[in-house]
Amino acid sequence: MLSRLLVLLSRLLFGAYPRWVGVAPEARQRIYFANHGSHLDTVTLWAALPPELRRRTRPVAAKDYWGGGLRAVIAHRGLNAVLIERQRKSPGEDPLAPLHAALAQGDSLILFPEGTRNPGEQPGPFKSGLYHLALAHPEVEPVAVYLDNARRSLPKGSLLPVPLTCTARFGKVVRPQPGEDKAAYLERARAAVMALA
């Protein structure tokens, strides 16, 4: 119920229109990775997916922000989000463990590799999580996505969205190449997102 309401509101208020330019909307397990400039990004990308894909796609969100109150209700009941800790609590802890578990269950993920919202037009440097997930789960397709206008519709610090049409452009699959190191892969993945702008 809450999921359907979120999709309806996103379509009415800011569009959440998909543009499939590099891949088709197929029932494949994927990590959709995108630029991050607004809290609307998660809902825009998630709502842009067809219902059959949306049901098995889980946004990744920071536990310290989405783990309590109304945000937790939206994250869990509305989006079925995977919440992660931004900081390690103990030296041996793997902050990606909940993401590995979700992928092992056959779910797809929505990931923002910058790690936080970026006010600029282009994405900032990507953190290493995408690389580690792609290596550990070679059967999963990492798909570049560019989110257009969400940053302008709900900039950082705003409470209400400005009604602008937001678009999710789904690009190509970006897998790590044999022998490619982390820095090279992350820059290539970032470039794939920027190429969709």
Secondary structure, DSSP 8 states (H G I E B T S, - for coil): -HHHHHHHHHHHHH--EEEESSS---S--EEEEE---STHHHHHHHHHS-HHHHTTEEEEEEHHHHSSHHHHHIIIIIS--EEE-SS-SSTT--TTHHHHHHHHTT-EEEE-TTSS---SSS-----THHHHHHHH-TTSEEEEEEEESHHHHS-TT-SS------EEEEEEE----TT--HHHHHHHHHHHHHTT-
